[in-house]
């Protein structure tokens, strides 16, 4: 697969990203710990949340990786293939639940609403085509927060600034893989050039579907979706909403230029109409 490389200056590199294969995630949360340790992300008072066995709940300014635990009652699913060794998250005879695990992260969207909404330039696109916040430039306005269709970016209470995953930009510059991917014991989180990851994901999807996982699907791997594809995409075993992900995400800022252009054209037409009416009215006197 050939993926067009978007250039952002003379230092541009092939686009890098994450492919998260949720079918082999075991919910160990090693990625959460590694992310916090490497990036010095503050503690967020995790504990029993009432959300299944998930003690971290969601992404936020103080949690850049979040492993979701999804319980599915057996009676709602019907027969599910049990194929040891193929990575399917299945239940065995006698179990009442199927567990789905998925490590979520910032999507580093192609059409990034947070980037478009930022008035200070605190958010920028790197030479790896990832999206990063410069905390020393962020003024805490919060415009980026509602611009993210995934609810990823968030303001930290302690300093009022916006924070999110950087895809370990500092490690990438030293030719190291992100901390979360390095820590993942099952290779559920895979890092690399986006074109290579998409080819790998297509093969894995075909393998799972061939094993009977009929609802297995790729999420955010399509350049034609509402965010133009993403630098972090996922192989899911069920529909996105089961994992708490929007089924049809849309960058709310993508059509802003078109909207302003149409507004300007309408204003000019209205102004021309007013002037013409005034001239015609003057002639009639």
C-alpha positions as CSV (number, residue, x, y, z in Angstrom):
1,X,0.0,0.0,0.0
2,X,1.3,3.4,-0.9
3,X,0.3,6.2,1.5
4,X,0.9,9.8,0.4
5,X,3.3,11.6,2.7
6,X,2.1,15.0,3.7
7,X,5.0,17.5,4.0
8,X,5.2,20.0,6.8
9,X,8.6,21.6,6.1
10,X,12.0,20.3,5.0
11,X,12.3,17.9,7.9
12,X,9.1,15.9,7.0
13,X,9.3,12.2,7.5
14,X,7.0,9.3,6.5
15,X,3.8,9.4,8.6
16,X,4.1,7.5,11.8
17,X,1.4,6.1,14.0
18,X,-0.2,3.3,16.0
19,X,-2.1,0.2,15.0
20,X,-3.9,-1.2,18.0
21,X,-5.1,-4.8,17.6
22,X,-7.7,-5.1,20.4
23,X,-8.1,-8.8,19.8
24,X,-4.8,-9.5,21.6
25,X,-5.1,-6.9,24.3
26,X,-5.1,-8.6,27.8
27,X,-6.0,-5.5,29.8
28,X,-2.8,-5.4,31.7
29,X,-2.6,-1.6,31.5
30,X,1.2,-1.7,31.1
31,X,0.8,1.0,28.4
32,X,-1.0,3.3,30.8
33,X,1.9,3.0,33.3
34,X,4.6,3.4,30.7
35,X,2.9,6.5,29.3
36,X,2.6,8.1,32.7
37,X,6.2,7.3,33.7
38,X,7.9,8.5,30.5
39,X,5.8,11.6,30.0
40,X,5.6,12.5,33.7
41,X,1.8,12.6,33.6
42,X,0.4,13.3,37.1
43,X,-1.5,10.8,39.1
44,X,-5.2,11.0,38.6
45,X,-6.5,9.4,41.8
46,X,-7.5,6.1,40.2
47,X,-9.4,3.6,42.2
48,X,-12.6,1.6,42.0
49,X,-14.9,3.5,39.6
50,X,-18.0,1.3,39.3
51,X,-17.2,0.9,35.6
52,X,-16.5,-2.8,35.5
53,X,-12.9,-3.6,36.6
54,X,-11.7,-0.5,34.8
55,X,-10.1,1.8,37.4
56,X,-9.1,4.6,35.0
57,X,-12.4,5.3,33.2
58,X,-11.4,7.6,30.3
59,X,-8.7,9.6,28.6
60,X,-8.0,13.1,29.9
61,X,-5.2,15.6,30.6
62,X,-3.8,13.3,33.3
63,X,-4.3,10.0,31.4
64,X,-3.1,9.8,27.8
65,X,-3.6,6.0,27.4
66,X,-6.7,4.3,28.7
67,X,-7.5,0.6,28.6
68,X,-11.2,0.0,28.4
69,X,-12.8,-3.2,29.8
70,X,-16.0,-4.1,28.1
71,X,-18.2,-6.9,29.4
72,X,-20.7,-8.5,27.0
73,X,-23.4,-10.9,28.3
74,X,-23.3,-14.2,26.5
75,X,-27.0,-14.3,25.9
76,X,-26.8,-11.0,23.8
77,X,-24.1,-12.4,21.6
78,X,-25.1,-15.8,20.4
79,X,-22.4,-18.3,19.4
80,X,-18.9,-16.9,19.3
81,X,-16.0,-19.0,17.8
82,X,-13.4,-20.2,20.2
83,X,-10.2,-20.6,18.3
84,X,-7.2,-20.9,20.6
85,X,-4.1,-19.1,19.4
86,X,-5.8,-16.7,17.0
87,X,-6.2,-13.9,19.5
88,X,-9.9,-13.8,19.7
89,X,-11.4,-12.5,22.9
90,X,-13.9,-15.3,23.6
91,X,-15.7,-17.0,26.4
92,X,-15.5,-20.7,27.2
93,X,-18.4,-23.0,27.9
94,X,-20.0,-22.0,31.2
95,X,-18.8,-18.4,31.2
96,X,-21.5,-15.7,31.3
97,X,-19.4,-12.9,29.8
98,X,-17.1,-12.1,26.9
99,X,-14.4,-9.6,27.8
100,X,-13.2,-7.0,25.2
101,X,-10.1,-5.0,26.0
102,X,-8.9,-2.0,24.1
103,X,-6.2,0.5,24.7
104,X,-7.4,4.0,23.6
105,X,-5.3,7.0,22.8
106,X,-5.3,10.3,20.9
107,X,-6.1,9.5,17.2
108,X,-3.7,12.1,15.7
109,X,-6.3,12.8,13.0
110,X,-5.6,13.8,9.4
111,X,-8.2,16.5,9.8
112,X,-7.5,17.6,13.4
113,X,-10.2,19.8,14.9
114,X,-8.1,20.6,17.9
115,X,-5.3,21.9,15.7
116,X,-7.6,24.0,13.6
117,X,-9.3,25.5,16.6
118,X,-6.1,26.6,18.5
119,X,-5.7,30.4,18.2
120,X,-2.1,30.5,19.6
121,X,-0.2,27.9,17.6
122,X,0.3,25.8,20.7
123,X,-0.9,22.8,18.8
124,X,1.3,21.9,15.8
125,X,1.8,19.1,13.3
126,X,5.2,17.5,13.6
127,X,7.5,16.2,10.8
128,X,6.0,12.7,11.5
129,X,2.5,14.0,10.8
130,X,1.4,13.7,14.5
131,X,-0.3,16.4,16.5
132,X,1.4,17.8,19.6
133,X,0.6,20.5,22.2
134,X,3.3,22.9,23.3
135,X,2.4,23.6,26.8
136,X,4.6,26.7,27.1
137,X,2.5,28.3,24.4
138,X,-1.0,27.1,25.4
139,X,-3.0,29.9,27.0
140,X,-5.7,27.6,28.4
141,X,-8.5,29.0,26.2
142,X,-9.9,25.5,25.8
143,X,-11.1,26.0,22.2
144,X,-9.5,22.7,21.3
145,X,-11.5,20.7,23.8
146,X,-14.9,20.8,22.1
147,X,-13.2,20.6,18.7
148,X,-12.1,17.0,19.3
149,X,-14.8,14.5,18.1
150,X,-13.3,11.8,20.4
151,X,-13.2,13.8,23.6
152,X,-9.5,13.2,23.9
153,X,-7.9,16.6,24.6
154,X,-8.5,18.0,28.0
155,X,-7.5,20.9,30.3
156,X,-5.5,20.1,33.4
157,X,-6.9,21.5,36.6
158,X,-3.5,22.3,38.1
159,X,-2.3,24.6,35.4
160,X,-5.3,25.2,33.1
161,X,-3.4,24.1,30.0
162,X,-4.5,21.5,27.4
163,X,-2.7,18.1,27.4
164,X,-2.9,14.9,25.4
165,X,-0.7,12.1,23.9
166,X,2.3,13.3,21.9
167,X,3.0,9.9,20.4
168,X,6.2,10.3,22.4
169,X,7.5,12.9,20.1
170,X,10.8,13.2,22.0
171,X,11.4,9.4,21.6
172,X,10.6,9.5,17.9
173,X,13.3,12.1,17.4
174,X,15.8,9.7,18.9
175,X,14.5,6.8,16.7
176,X,12.8,5.1,19.6
177,X,9.3,3.7,19.6
178,X,6.7,5.3,21.9
179,X,6.8,4.1,25.5
180,X,3.3,2.4,25.4
181,X,4.2,0.3,22.4
182,X,7.5,-0.7,23.9
183,X,5.8,-1.8,27.1
184,X,2.9,-3.8,25.5
185,X,3.6,-7.5,26.2
186,X,1.3,-8.9,23.5
187,X,2.1,-6.5,20.6
188,X,-1.5,-5.2,20.7
189,X,0.0,-1.7,20.3
190,X,2.1,-1.6,17.2
191,X,4.1,1.5,16.1
192,X,5.6,2.2,12.7
193,X,5.0,3.9,9.3
194,X,1.3,4.3,8.7
195,X,1.3,2.6,5.3
196,X,3.0,-0.5,6.7
197,X,0.6,-0.6,9.7
198,X,-2.4,-0.5,7.4
199,X,-1.2,-3.4,5.3
200,X,-0.5,-5.4,8.5
201,X,-4.0,-4.5,9.8
202,X,-5.8,-5.6,6.6
203,X,-4.0,-9.0,6.9
204,X,-4.9,-9.4,10.5
205,X,-8.6,-8.4,9.8
206,X,-8.8,-11.1,7.1
207,X,-7.4,-13.7,9.5
208,X,-9.9,-12.9,12.2
209,X,-12.9,-12.8,9.9
210,X,-11.7,-16.1,8.4
211,X,-11.7,-17.5,12.0
212,X,-15.4,-16.5,12.4
213,X,-15.2,-13.0,13.9
214,X,-17.8,-11.6,11.7
215,X,-18.0,-8.2,13.4
216,X,-14.3,-7.6,13.3
217,X,-13.5,-4.3,11.6
218,X,-10.9,-1.5,11.2
219,X,-11.7,1.8,12.8
220,X,-10.2,5.1,11.5
221,X,-8.1,3.4,8.8
222,X,-10.2,4.9,6.0
223,X,-9.0,8.2,4.4
224,X,-12.7,8.9,3.4
225,X,-14.0,9.0,7.0
226,X,-15.0,12.1,8.9
227,X,-11.5,12.9,10.1
228,X,-9.7,11.8,6.9
229,X,-8.3,8.7,8.6
230,X,-6.0,8.8,11.6
231,X,-2.5,8.3,12.8
232,X,-3.8,5.9,15.4
233,X,-6.3,3.4,14.2
234,X,-7.8,0.2,15.7
235,X,-8.9,-3.3,14.9
236,X,-12.2,-3.9,16.8
237,X,-14.1,-7.1,17.4
238,X,-17.4,-5.3,17.6
239,X,-19.0,-2.0,16.7
240,X,-17.1,1.2,17.8
241,X,-19.9,2.3,20.2
242,X,-19.4,-0.9,22.2
243,X,-15.9,0.4,23.1
244,X,-17.2,3.9,23.8
245,X,-16.0,5.3,20.4
246,X,-18.1,7.4,18.1
247,X,-19.3,5.4,15.1
248,X,-19.1,8.3,12.6
249,X,-16.7,10.9,14.0
250,X,-16.6,14.2,12.2
251,X,-14.0,17.0,12.5
252,X,-16.3,20.0,13.4
253,X,-13.8,22.5,12.0
254,X,-13.3,20.8,8.6
255,X,-15.9,22.8,6.7
256,X,-15.3,26.1,8.5
257,X,-13.5,27.6,5.5
258,X,-16.3,26.6,3.1
259,X,-18.9,28.0,5.6
260,X,-17.1,31.3,5.9
261,X,-16.7,31.5,2.1
262,X,-20.4,30.9,1.6
263,X,-21.2,33.5,4.3
264,X,-19.0,36.1,2.6
265,X,-20.6,35.4,-0.7
266,X,-24.1,35.8,0.8
267,X,-23.0,39.0,2.5
268,X,-21.7,40.4,-0.8
269,X,-24.9,39.4,-2.6
270,X,-27.0,41.0,0.1
271,X,-24.9,44.2,0.0
272,X,-25.2,44.4,-3.8
273,X,-29.0,43.9,-3.5
274,X,-29.2,46.8,-1.0
275,X,-27.1,49.1,-3.2
276,X,-29.2,48.2,-6.3
277,X,-32.5,48.8,-4.4
278,X,-31.2,52.1,-3.2
279,X,-30.2,53.2,-6.7
280,X,-33.5,52.1,-8.2
281,X,-35.4,53.9,-5.4
282,X,-33.4,57.1,-6.1
283,X,-34.3,57.0,-9.8
284,X,-37.9,56.6,-9.0
285,X,-38.2,59.9,-7.2
